[in-house]
Structure formats: C-alpha cells, structure tokens
C-alpha cells in the first residue's frame, strides 16, 4: 500500500460511489417525484426475492450440465451458452420480481416516479451488497491480513504464502483499476432503473410487450458482458462496451420521463378543472335562491300595494253614500 496509495484512494472512491450514489438517488427521487419511501423499500425486496430464485436456478442448471442431463457445449461455445442462459435467468427472475412489486404497490405505483424509485431500490441494494461483501471485503483483507494469526488458526503455510502473494499482486495493479467497481455500478444502476421503467409500463398499460422487452434487454446486456469476459476481453474494454448501454439508458429514461410528465400534467389539469366546477355549481345555487327570494318579496310588495289601492277605491265609493245619508237627515230635522 505504501507504494500504491492512488490505488487505495481509487478503491475508496468506488466504495463511496457504490454506497453513496444509491442513497443520494433515493433521496432525490422521493423528493422530486414525491414518491413514498415504501416504493424504494419494495425495490429492495424485489432484488432480494429475485436472487432467492436466481441463484438456486443457476445451481440447478449447473448440476444438470455436470450430471450429463444437459449436453456440455464445446469450449468455443461455452462463453456464449453461459451468457445466454445467465442473461435469460437474470431477466426472467428480476423482471418478474419487479412486476410483483408494482402489483403490490397498486396506487402508489400509478405515477412514473415510482418506476425510478423502485429501480433505485432494486439496483441500489445490489450495489451496496457488492460494496460490502465484494469490494469492501477485498480491501479490508489486503489491508489487515494477519499471516501469523492465520497460521495459528491452523491454516497451512502454503495457503498463507499464496495469500500473501495475492496481496502483493493486488498492490501492483494500476490505480485506475480501483475505479472499475464504481464505474460498473453506475452502468448497472442505470440499467436497473430503465428495466424498472419498462416493467412499470407493462403494469400500467397492461401490456405484456413491455415486460418481454425488459427481459430481452436485460438478457442481452448480461449475456454480452459474460460472453466478452469469456473470450478474454479486458475489464475496461468490457466496461467501454457497456458504457454505450449507459448512454442509451439515460436517453430512453429521459424520453419516457418527458412523455409521462406531459401526460401527468394533463391529468392534473383535468382533475383541477373537475374539482373547480363542482364548487362553482354549488356557489350558483345560493345566488339563484337569493334571486328567487327577491322575486318573491317584490311580488309580495306589489300584491300589498294592489290591496291598498283596492281599499282606497272602496273608501272613495262609500263617501258619496255617506254624504247623501247626512243630507237626508238634515232635511228631516229642518221644520220648514
């Protein structure tokens, strides 16, 4: 380590990416899309569920090859066969688990942000597990390996010497190799989010085509990586090819996000209009009632005025009769 501190630093950077990036994305996604953390948690569970099926399936197929049930391909076909079988198994197991996750979420998965959140949870927990059990464990071993302690435990001297040789070789590798785990996880995380988007569309649109596309796309990417490694390609060369998928994933995610954002904005506007019309109708009812009351009051006033006019007319007709009666009484009293 004393002679290759840059390598140590690059591995630390990879660990920070593998652990920090998923956590950061989870916070950004839940805040920006206003998605519940339960969606991220379901993404975590979908990965664990898929691996609980994936690894036993891989072991079972290997047993079928070893037992002669399935014919072992020739050496030149082994990388391709391994890639195809491994890619299809990963695609079927993980996409099915994602589909189940979206079905469990129901209304929480109606918005497009849930696809991002579940993808971050699914790919994020994978990245964190590999950081702890893979890259982190390796770095811890090369830093704190105790040869004397291992011999005291009963480990053979040959094995201890071989381990020391491996540690020495580790520190002679170029420092840029320490960035490989981080770069690989960035590509894988973009893939997991994109695959979650495809499965989300399969659930929301009720279309099996999107699910099938997710399985095939996953199988192609994984199969290509396994095949290139099997034919002897270097790590950076493989990551360079996979980086093309990174660019494609980001572009397609942007397109999906843009389309779904427009759709959701239109839906929100329609909901606001529907909610706004109901209060207006309710507000019109009191106004109409007030107008009706005013009309009733005015008609009552008019009615009262007419009654008063009729009484006045009656008084006017009675007045001459009273005058005539008074005149007669005077004539009767006059002695002349």
C-alpha positions in Angstrom: 0.0 0.0 0.0 2.9 2.4 0.8 3.9 2.2 -2.9 0.4 2.5 -4.3 -1.7 4.9 -2.3 -3.5 6.1 -5.5 -4.9 2.6 -5.9 -6.2 2.7 -2.3 -7.8 6.1 -2.9 -9.5 4.9 -6.2 -11.0 1.9 -4.3 -12.3 4.2 -1.6 -13.9 6.4 -4.4 -15.5 3.3 -5.8 -16.9 2.4 -2.4 -18.3 5.9 -2.0 -20.0 5.6 -5.4 -21.4 2.1 -4.7 -22.9 3.1 -1.4 -23.4 6.8 -1.7 -24.9 7.1 -5.2 -28.0 4.8 -4.5 -28.7 6.6 -1.2 -28.4 10.0 -2.9 -30.6 9.0 -5.8 -33.2 7.6 -3.3 -33.4 11.0 -1.6 -33.6 12.9 -4.9 -36.2 10.6 -6.4 -38.5 10.6 -3.4 -38.4 14.4 -3.1 -38.6 15.3 -6.7 -41.3 12.8 -7.7 -43.0 12.9 -4.3 -42.8 9.2 -4.0 -43.1 7.2 -0.8 -40.1 5.5 0.7 -42.2 2.4 0.6 -41.6 2.2 -3.1 -37.9 2.2 -2.6 -38.2 -0.4 0.0 -40.3 -2.6 -2.3 -37.5 -2.2 -4.9 -35.0 -3.6 -2.3 -37.3 -6.5 -1.6 -37.8 -7.3 -5.3 -34.0 -7.7 -5.7 -33.7 -10.0 -2.7 -36.7 -12.0 -3.9 -35.2 -12.3 -7.4 -31.9 -13.5 -6.1 -33.6 -16.1 -3.8 -34.9 -17.7 -7.1 -32.0 -16.8 -9.4 -29.1 -18.4 -7.6 -30.8 -21.8 -6.9 -31.8 -21.8 -10.6 -28.2 -21.3 -11.7 -27.0 -24.0 -9.4 -29.7 -26.3 -10.7 -28.7 -25.8 -14.3 -25.0 -26.3 -13.5 -26.0 -29.6 -11.8 -27.8 -30.6 -14.9 -24.7 -30.0 -17.0 -22.4 -31.7 -14.5 -24.7 -34.8 -14.3 -24.9 -35.2 -18.0 -28.6 -34.4 -18.2 -27.8 -31.4 -20.5 -25.0 -31.8 -23.1 -21.9 -29.8 -22.3 -21.2 -27.5 -25.3 -17.8 -27.3 -26.9 -15.2 -25.0 -25.5 -15.7 -22.3 -28.1 -19.4 -22.2 -27.4 -19.2 -22.1 -23.6 -19.0 -18.3 -23.3 -22.0 -17.8 -25.5 -24.1 -20.5 -23.8 -23.2 -19.2 -20.3 -24.0 -15.7 -21.4 -27.4 -16.6 -22.9 -28.5 -18.8 -20.0 -27.3 -16.4 -17.4 -28.8 -13.4 -19.1 -32.2 -15.1 -19.6 -32.3 -16.3 -16.0 -31.5 -12.9 -14.6 -34.0 -11.2 -16.9 -36.9 -13.6 -16.0 -36.2 -13.6 -12.3 -35.6 -9.9 -11.8 -38.3 -8.6 -14.1 -40.9 -11.0 -12.6 -40.0 -9.8 -9.1 -40.3 -6.2 -10.3 -43.7 -6.9 -11.8 -44.9 -8.4 -8.5 -43.5 -5.4 -6.7 -45.6 -2.9 -8.8 -48.7 -5.1 -8.4 -48.2 -5.0 -4.6 -47.8 -1.2 -4.6 -51.1 -0.7 -6.5 -52.0 3.0 -6.3 -48.5 4.0 -5.0 -47.2 2.9 -8.4 -49.6 4.9 -10.6 -47.1 7.7 -11.2 -44.0 7.5 -13.3 -41.8 8.4 -10.3 -42.5 5.0 -8.8 -40.6 3.4 -11.6 -37.5 5.5 -10.8 -37.9 4.8 -7.0 -38.3 1.0 -7.4 -35.4 0.9 -9.8 -33.2 2.8 -7.4 -34.1 0.5 -4.6 -33.6 -2.6 -6.7 -30.3 -1.6 -8.2 -29.2 0.3 -5.1 -29.3 -2.6 -2.7 -27.4 -4.7 -5.2 -24.7 -2.1 -5.4 -24.5 -1.8 -1.6 -24.3 -5.5 -1.1 -21.5 -5.8 -3.7 -19.7 -2.9 -2.0 -19.8 -4.5 1.4 -19.3 -8.2 0.5 -17.2 -7.7 -2.5 -15.0 -4.6 -2.9 -15.1 -3.6 0.8 -14.2 -7.1 1.9 -11.3 -7.4 -0.5 -9.9 -4.0 0.6 -10.3 -5.0 4.2 -8.4 -8.3 3.6 -5.5 -6.8 1.8 -5.1 -4.1 4.5 -5.5 -6.2 7.6 -4.4 -9.7 6.7 -2.6 -11.3 9.6 -0.4 -14.1 8.4 0.7 -15.2 11.9 -2.9 -15.3 13.1 -3.9 -17.4 10.1 -1.1 -19.9 10.9 -2.2 -20.0 14.5 -5.7 -20.9 13.4 -4.3 -24.0 11.6 -4.2 -22.6 8.1 -1.3 -24.3 6.1 1.8 -22.3 5.4 1.3 -22.8 1.7 -2.1 -21.2 1.8 -0.8 -18.3 3.8 2.1 -17.8 1.4 -0.3 -17.9 -1.5 -2.5 -15.3 0.1 0.5 -13.0 0.8 1.5 -13.4 -2.9 -2.1 -12.4 -4.0 -2.0 -9.3 -1.7 1.4 -8.3 -3.2 0.0 -8.7 -6.7 -3.0 -6.6 -5.7 -0.9 -3.6 -4.8 1.0 -3.8 -8.1 -2.2 -3.2 -10.2 -2.7 0.2 -11.9 -4.6 2.7 -9.7 -7.3 3.1 -12.3 -8.4 -0.5 -11.7 -9.7 0.7 -8.4 -12.4 2.7 -10.2 -13.8 -0.3 -12.0 -16.3 -1.3 -9.4 -17.7 2.2 -9.2 -18.0 2.6 -12.9 -19.6 -0.8 -13.3 -22.2 0.0 -10.7 -23.1 3.3 -12.4 -23.8 1.4 -15.6 -25.7 -1.3 -13.7 -27.8 1.2 -11.8 -28.9 3.0 -14.9 -29.8 -0.4 -16.3 -31.9 -1.3 -13.3 -33.8 2.0 -13.4 -34.5 1.6 -17.1 -35.7 -2.0 -16.7 -38.0 -0.9 -13.8 -39.4 1.7 -16.2 -40.2 -1.0 -18.8 -41.9 -3.2 -16.3 -43.8 -0.3 -14.9 -45.2 0.5 -18.3 -46.1 -3.2 -18.6 -48.2 -3.0 -15.4 -49.7 0.5 -16.1 -50.5 -0.1 -19.8 -51.4 -3.8 -19.1 -49.1 -4.8 -22.0 -47.0 -8.0 -21.9 -44.9 -6.5 -24.7 -43.1 -4.1 -22.3 -42.4 -7.0 -19.9 -41.0 -9.1 -22.7 -38.8 -6.1 -23.9 -37.4 -5.8 -20.3 -36.5 -9.5 -20.2 -34.8 -9.4 -23.6 -32.9 -6.2 -22.9 -31.7 -7.5 -19.6 -30.6 -10.8 -21.1 -28.8 -9.1 -24.0 -26.7 -6.8 -21.7 -25.8 -9.6 -19.2 -25.1 -12.1 -21.9 -22.8 -9.6 -23.8 -20.8 -8.9 -20.6 -20.4 -12.6 -19.8 -19.5 -13.5 -23.4 -16.9 -10.8 -23.7 -15.3 -11.8 -20.4 -15.4 -15.4 -21.6 -13.5 -14.7 -24.7 -10.8 -12.8 -22.9 -11.7 -9.2 -23.2 -10.2 -6.9 -20.6 -12.2 -5.2 -17.8 -12.0 -1.7 -19.2 -12.8 -2.9 -22.8 -16.0 -4.6 -21.5 -17.0 -1.5 -19.5 -16.4 0.6 -22.6 -19.0 -1.5 -24.5 -21.4 -1.4 -21.6 -21.0 2.4 -21.4 -22.9 2.5 -24.7 -25.8 1.0 -22.9 -25.4 3.6 -20.2 -25.8 6.4 -22.8 -28.8 4.6 -24.3 -30.4 4.0 -20.9 -30.1 7.7 -19.9 -31.5 8.8 -23.3 -34.5 6.4 -23.1 -35.2 7.3 -19.5 -35.3 11.0 -20.4 -37.7 10.3 -23.3 -40.0 8.2 -21.1 -39.8 10.9 -18.3 -40.7 13.7 -20.8 -43.7 11.8 -22.2 -45.1 10.7 -18.9 -44.6 14.2 -17.4 -46.7 15.7 -20.1 -49.4 13.0 -19.6 -49.4 13.5 -15.8 -49.6 17.3 -16.2 -52.7 16.9 -18.5 -54.3 14.6 -16.0 -53.6 17.0 -13.1 -55.2 19.9 -15.1 -58.3 17.8 -15.8 -58.6 16.9 -12.1 -58.3 20.5 -11.2 -61.0 21.5 -13.7 -63.3 18.8 -12.4 -62.7 19.9 -8.8 -63.2 23.5 -9.7 -66.5 23.1 -11.5 -68.2 21.4 -8.5 -67.8 24.4 -6.1 -69.0 26.8 -8.8 -72.2 24.9 -9.3 -72.7 24.9 -5.5 -72.0 28.6 -5.3 -74.6 29.3 -8.1 -77.3 27.6 -6.1 -77.4 30.2 -3.2 -77.3 33.0 -5.8 -80.3 31.5 -7.6 -82.1 31.1 -4.3 -81.5 34.7 -3.4 -82.8 35.9 -6.7 -85.9 33.7 -6.3 -86.4 35.2 -2.8 -86.0 38.7 -4.1 -88.6 38.0 -6.8 -91.0 36.6 -4.2 -90.5 39.6 -2.0 -91.1 42.0 -4.8 -94.2 40.2 -5.9 -95.5 40.3 -2.3 -94.8 44.0 -2.2 -96.7 44.5 -5.4 -99.6 42.4 -4.0 -99.7 44.5 -0.9 -99.7 47.7 -2.9 -102.6 46.4 -5.0 -104.6 45.6 -1.9 -104.0 49.1 -0.6 -105.2 50.6 -3.8 -108.4 48.5 -3.8 -109.1 49.6 -0.2 -108.7 53.2 -1.2 -111.1 52.8 -4.1 -113.6 51.2 -1.8 -113.3 54.2 0.6 -113.9 56.6 -2.3 -117.1 54.9 -3.4 -118.5 54.8 0.1 -118.0 58.6 0.6 -120.9 59.9 -1.6 -123.3 57.5 0.0 -122.4 58.8 3.4 -122.9 62.4 2.2 -126.4 61.6 0.9 -127.5 60.0 4.1 -126.3 63.1 6.0 -128.2 65.4 3.8 -131.4 63.4 4.2 -131.1 63.5 8.0 -130.7 67.3 7.9 -133.8 67.7 5.7 -135.8 65.7 8.1 -134.7 67.8 11.1 -135.5 71.1 9.3 -139.1 72.3 10.4 -139.5 74.1 7.3 
